[in-house]
Each structure stands twice: as structure tokens, then as C-alpha cells.
């Protein structure tokens, strides 16, 4: 038996004390470190995403909501704007518009209606399959494909907006056309469809059987002017196939169809400034925001709040340290007889000190190992945690 | 077998009126000696001086060829752990160690001696000899007082010392266990020839001793027990 065994036996025997001390050290260290890691991850991800998105145009209201929606497809979406805005941006010649319409979900993952320019803008290459080519196609972010175990050729059903709303839109069974490479961005957690597909999901466009060939009076009414009117008995197609794609059509003007944001990519600063001036000078219901400015403001606020957390963490750490010192001092007082006996038997003062310090060192070492393990876990999951907790996406 | 010789010994506690003076005292090698005297008379102090736990201001303590007073602190510790077996009134077992670990404690706390396989076997045989063979894995709180004192005796013997110093070894025991513990100590003295020095204030246990040293023969001023404890507390 060596002195190290003595130390270990002491720690084993005083389990409760050991657990309390280890837990105190662990919690005092782990919580601030977790906040630090998550905040660091949050800051890094959100800033890099904001920097890669020069300008966003959307409905007037909270610039933060608009930015988070355009960057992270967050569920708190801004009011829709008209699709005409896309054309308006294009016509200025100062920026390339990338439309976004994210309102629906598929298995809880956001469905993002856009066009092929989005994949080019975000540099999102395909890992499997092909890009969007037909109405009803979808391309999955890597995490969506992984979590739902979907591959090109599989089908994915959009979620009903409200299952209790009988008059609501029908879910659309989409064909998985491709899967994107992982990008460690919110794009991994999104289902991309063409804008028109998202309008079909909303019910602005639909396909159904040819009413002219329908003889069932329950499904077709002949109006007084001779035109045919479908009744509620005519069900729209829930899946777009080669056979029924020609029956799909939209009611109304495309320019009036909704989108939630337009990402505007200017070729240079001058064009950017001109576009900003254009939208600031207009008296309509849109606003143009620069995500990097909005996110900087958000982060400066977050870091101000963090200062209070830091102060709090320091105070808790000091309180825990005093508590530890008190427990250890009291514990040493209780062990005076034991130490005296060892001294009488022939133990040196150095060895007695070594025994006591080793116990403290082992407690700290054990706590540090637990903290390191937990921090490693947080580190590994930080991306998903930031995505799911702070942004409100999946993960 | 080692004799003990004390000469012109003077010891006083710092900042205290207490004084212990011994002109001359010799304890023969291999003898069984009881040191008697009332509580607080300085018996334990004498034992501590002989064991090198305390250091006399004057005089000489000669144990065999070794002069305890001339040894350094580490030499006295090493001498104590290898040559002297200590038994205490309160047994002083370490509560988080089992019987076997308590017996082997001297090896764990002093780097100068490390246990061999033979030492471990010897520890086990001592435990068996003391009737503790089936209690090697038990913690002290699951042993009776008699068993605890037997573990303490095993601990004192495990380094194969030449001297056994026992401070009130029966003070906390019932009459049956008192007799048993003394028989064990006497048997060890007879079989292995260690010098046995027992400090006691219990005059009923003196029958088996070859010599009884009465503390009234020495000059003692003031009460000592609490001062010894305080001094040890400071040092340990």
C-alpha cells in the first residue's frame, strides 16, 4: 500500500463529501465555460452568415426578425412582400436579387422557396442527385437528409399549416431531387424548393382533373355564363407527376404572389449604396437592411448582457472557493487525531501535507476531467445547439 | 533485543512550568516493563521522549547503539517506524482503511520502508494469529473494541520492531479484553523477545510485568497530558 492508495481510499470512503465538492467545482466551472463556448459559436456563426449576406429586403417591421429569417429561416417570419420586389431590384441594375419564401415546413424542417441563384450565391454544391428542375422537386440540406434518412428519388410530404383547419391547404408530396453537401450553416437544416412549388404548397397554384371531361354533377357546376365551376368534391393533386404536371396552374398575377425576403447581391459598394438609397427613399412597405449591421447591434447587446453573467460567474466562483476552503479546513480539523497518529508512527510532516494536498488535487483533477469531458460535448454540439436553441431551427 | 538507557534527562514544554527530570533509568533488553503513575504525571511524555516524538532539552536517551537525542528529525522518524511499535489507548485506527490496510499503514506513510510480498504475508499471518483472519476487509467501525486494539497491535508489530511502546493499551477495554490484549503482548515479548514498555495507571494489570517503574520516583512538575497533545497538534 502506498500513500496514493491512502488518498484514494480516503476519497472513496467520504463519497458524499467528494461528490459535493466535485459537483461544486464542476458546476462553477462548467456553466461559464458553456456560456462562453455557445456565445463564441453563436457569434462566429451568426457573424459569418451575416457577412456573407450583403443586403436583405423585406417587409417593414423588426430588422432583426427580417435578418434572422433571411439568414436562418427562423420560424418568426416577417410579413410577406410582393414578388414584384424581385423584379424591382433586378430593374435597378444595382443588385442581383435572390428571392426567399419560407413559410411551410416538412417534418418540422423549414421549406425554403427560392431559385437556382440561391445555391450559387451560397456556394452549395450537390452531394447526391440533381438540382431543382421541375415543379414539385425539392433539394435537401445534408442534416435533413441524414435525420430523415432520405435520398434522391424519395418523397417528402409538406406539413399542414394547421391540422384542425379543414379549409387549409393540402400537403404536397415532393420528390427529393438532390441532397446538398454539408456546409455547417442553416442550409443544412432546410428543404429547398422552387418558389412556384412553395406557392403550390400554399394553394396559390394547383392541379386537378380536367373539369371539361368530368361528368359527375357533384364535382362540376355549370355557371349561367356557361363556364365550369369545380365543387369542393374536386380534390387537387397532392403530388406533381409527369402525368399531372400539365394540369398545374396558378390563379392571379405572379407579381402579387408572396415572398418573405429578397437577398440583394450588389457587384460593388457604389451599387449597394444606390440600392439602399432607392429603398430608403421609397414610400412603400418594404425595408432594406444590412445583416452585418443588425447582427453587430444584436451581438453588442448580447455581450453587454454577458458582462453581467461574467461578473455573476466570478462571484459564484469566489463563493464556491470560500466554501471549498471552509470544507477542507473543517475536514482537516476533524482529521487531527489521524494525522497525529501517523506522525507518531513515523510519518513526516511533508508526507502529511502531501496526503492532504493530493486529496485536494485529485478532487480538482477529477472535476477538471469531468469539466473537460462536458465541455468537449458542448463543443461538439455547439453548432447544433446554437442552431436549435438560439435560432429556432432543427437539430 | 535492545536495552534503553536514560541519563540526566530533562524535559520541559515550551512556555510551561512543567518539568520532567530523570536522573537515570535503564530498561533491559527483552524485558516487560510497566510505567505507572497517576493521570497527567508525565508517563506518556516519557514514552514520547523514548520514541523520539518529543525531544529532551538535556540528557541522553540511548536505545541500543542509537542516541535518540543526536538523531535528526528524519532519522528519528525512520528509527521509530522501523524499530519501535506503538500501541495507543484509543487504538487510533484510520477509519477509512480496512483491517489489512491499517496493519500495513506504517509502510504507506514512510518512504524509507516499502512492503515486500513477505511483509504482506507476515501482516496476514499476524492478523490470523490475533483472530482477525476473517476480518481483513472490514473497516474499523465494524470491529469490536477488542478487535480494534488487536489490529493496532498487528500494526505495531508489522515492521518487526525491537521495542513495543504501549500507552494505556487496555484503558478502553472491558476486563475480558484487557486480559486478552495483555496476554497477546506478553506472548509476543516471550516469543520474539521485543522489549515491552507499557504505560498505565491501572494497577490491576501489573501482574505479568517483570518490572514496574513508579513515576513518583521522578521529578515531575505540573500536569502534562494536554500540553503533549497541543504540542503534537502543532507538529503534525
Interface residues (C-beta under 8 A of the other chain):
Chain A: X1 X2 X3 X5 X6 X9 X10 X12 X13 X14 X336 X337 X338 X339 X340 X341 X342 X343 X344 X345 X346 X347 X348 X349 X351 X352
Chain B: X48 X51 X53 X73 X74 X77 X78 X80 X81 X82 X86 X88 X90 X92 X94 X95 X96 X97 X101 X104 X105 X106 X107 X108 X109 X110 X111 X115 X139 X155 X229 X232 X233 X235 X236
